[in-house]
Amino acid sequence: MTIRSTSDASIIWVRGEDADERQERLVGEEPLEIRTAGPDQEPVPIAVTMRTPGGEAELAAGFLMTEGLIAPADLVAVRFEAGDPGRMARPDDEITVRLAGWFDAGRVAARHFVATASCGICGKASIDDVVLRCQPLPAGPVMARSMLVGLPALMRDAQAVFETTGGLHASGLFSVDGQLIAVREDVGRHNALDKLIGAMTLAGAWPLNECVLLVSGRVSFEIVQKAAMAGIPVLAAVSAPSDLAVETATRLGMTLVGFLRDDRFNIYSGRERLDLGS
């Protein structure tokens, strides 16, 4: 399979009265259909997501984990299986997660209902569902202020594709002492987080109770939901959270930090996990 995370295009570069023809590096975007199946079971379509090529196994595993459709012990294999070239952009744009046991296709419709509700039509029901499906978040870890403010620069330095395109979101996982564990990029904010969580799941690192998560962009309800499903107790972002994200983080006992830029940030919930004096 050829991974095409970026491509080149000819553009007209305009700055004031100056205009030049140049080559521009663009981030790749292609559809991926995620399917799952148990032994001797026909694959069940779960979702189609637009993503940056690369890390498809991580994305599929992470998506199913954070949506509460599978547990780590269910995973047997994640692989591309022949799709319909006339229906998808490329023959390898279908990936199947093989499970140890039979998958109940009826669970997909139920989860789609809850996911649709997260747009705000039925936000309270969505929070209730997440609270019911999540394990309680641990009390720790406690992170020093000096460590927290250094995370954005560390993640930016690790964003290889962003440096060449400027068009990707990122999710980075850190230890409490500020060490970068892993970072994943994608054109979609949710995909970047699913890839990161999927990578940890496939590596056998689950749950992520001692880790700190940093995401680019804003924090929506879905970002808090996915972090909580992975057991991540501290979530920080370089931009703003939504009101539903703050309410969900508060209900779940998660530390939520927004507008983390330079030496500034806002704490929206979970103040006890941050040591502002160090």
ChimeraX attribute file (.defattr): number of C-alpha atoms within 10 A of each C-alpha:
attribute: neighborCount
match mode: 1-to-1
recipient: residues
	/A:1	7
	/A:2	7
	/A:3	10
	/A:4	13
	/A:5	18
	/A:6	15
	/A:7	12
	/A:8	12
	/A:9	9
	/A:10	10
	/A:11	13
	/A:12	12
	/A:13	13
	/A:14	10
	/A:15	8
	/A:16	6
	/A:17	5
	/A:18	8
	/A:19	11
	/A:20	10
	/A:21	10
	/A:22	10
	/A:23	12
	/A:24	15
	/A:25	16
	/A:26	18
	/A:27	21
	/A:28	21
	/A:29	18
	/A:30	16
	/A:31	17
	/A:32	23
	/A:33	19
	/A:34	25
	/A:35	22
	/A:36	26
	/A:37	20
	/A:38	19
	/A:39	13
	/A:40	9
	/A:41	13
	/A:42	11
	/A:43	19
	/A:44	17
	/A:45	16
	/A:46	21
	/A:47	14
	/A:48	14
	/A:49	17
	/A:50	15
	/A:51	23
	/A:52	24
	/A:53	20
	/A:54	18
	/A:55	20
	/A:56	25
	/A:57	21
	/A:58	24
	/A:59	28
	/A:60	28
	/A:61	31
	/A:62	28
	/A:63	24
	/A:64	21
	/A:65	22
	/A:66	23
	/A:67	20
	/A:68	17
	/A:69	17
	/A:70	18
	/A:71	13
	/A:72	18
	/A:73	10
	/A:74	17
	/A:75	19
	/A:76	14
	/A:77	13
	/A:78	19
	/A:79	14
	/A:80	17
	/A:81	14
	/A:82	12
	/A:83	15
	/A:84	12
	/A:85	12
	/A:86	8
	/A:87	9
	/A:88	16
	/A:89	13
	/A:90	14
	/A:91	15
	/A:92	19
	/A:93	22
	/A:94	23
	/A:95	23
	/A:96	23
	/A:97	24
	/A:98	23
	/A:99	21
	/A:100	13
	/A:101	14
	/A:102	14
	/A:103	21
	/A:104	12
	/A:105	14
	/A:106	8
	/A:107	12
	/A:108	16
	/A:109	11
	/A:110	10
	/A:111	16
	/A:112	14
	/A:113	12
	/A:114	18
	/A:115	15
	/A:116	13
	/A:117	16
	/A:118	19
	/A:119	14
	/A:120	12
	/A:121	10
	/A:122	14
	/A:123	19
	/A:124	14
	/A:125	14
	/A:126	24
	/A:127	23
	/A:128	13
	/A:129	14
	/A:130	22
	/A:131	18
	/A:132	11
	/A:133	14
	/A:134	18
	/A:135	14
	/A:136	15
	/A:137	19
	/A:138	13
	/A:139	14
	/A:140	15
	/A:141	19
	/A:142	17
	/A:143	21
	/A:144	17
	/A:145	16
	/A:146	15
	/A:147	16
	/A:148	24
	/A:149	18
	/A:150	15
	/A:151	25
	/A:152	19
	/A:153	11
	/A:154	16
	/A:155	22
	/A:156	15
	/A:157	10
	/A:158	17
	/A:159	19
	/A:160	13
	/A:161	20
	/A:162	19
	/A:163	12
	/A:164	14
	/A:165	16
	/A:166	12
	/A:167	16
	/A:168	22
	/A:169	21
	/A:170	27
	/A:171	26
	/A:172	27
	/A:173	26
	/A:174	20
	/A:175	17
	/A:176	19
	/A:177	15
	/A:178	19
	/A:179	14
	/A:180	17
	/A:181	13
	/A:182	17
	/A:183	25
	/A:184	28
	/A:185	28
	/A:186	29
	/A:187	21
	/A:188	18
	/A:189	22
	/A:190	23
	/A:191	27
	/A:192	28
	/A:193	31
	/A:194	31
	/A:195	27
	/A:196	26
	/A:197	34
	/A:198	28
	/A:199	23
	/A:200	21
	/A:201	22
	/A:202	18
	/A:203	10
	/A:204	11
	/A:205	13
	/A:206	15
	/A:207	17
	/A:208	21
	/A:209	18
	/A:210	17
	/A:211	23
	/A:212	28
	/A:213	24
	/A:214	24
	/A:215	26
	/A:216	21
	/A:217	17
	/A:218	17
	/A:219	26
	/A:220	20
	/A:221	22
	/A:222	21
	/A:223	19
	/A:224	25
	/A:225	24
	/A:226	23
	/A:227	23
	/A:228	29
	/A:229	22
	/A:230	24
	/A:231	21
	/A:232	25
	/A:233	29
	/A:234	30
	/A:235	24
	/A:236	28
	/A:237	24
	/A:238	21
	/A:239	17
	/A:240	18
	/A:241	22
	/A:242	12
	/A:243	13
	/A:244	21
	/A:245	22
	/A:246	24
	/A:247	18
	/A:248	27
	/A:249	26
	/A:250	15
	/A:251	14
	/A:252	24
	/A:253	18
	/A:254	27
	/A:255	23
	/A:256	26
	/A:257	26
	/A:258	23
	/A:259	17
	/A:260	22
	/A:261	16
	/A:262	12
	/A:263	10
	/A:264	12
	/A:265	18
	/A:266	15
	/A:267	15
	/A:268	18
	/A:269	21
	/A:270	19
	/A:271	14
	/A:272	13
	/A:273	18
	/A:274	20
	/A:275	14
	/A:276	12
	/A:277	7
	/A:278	9
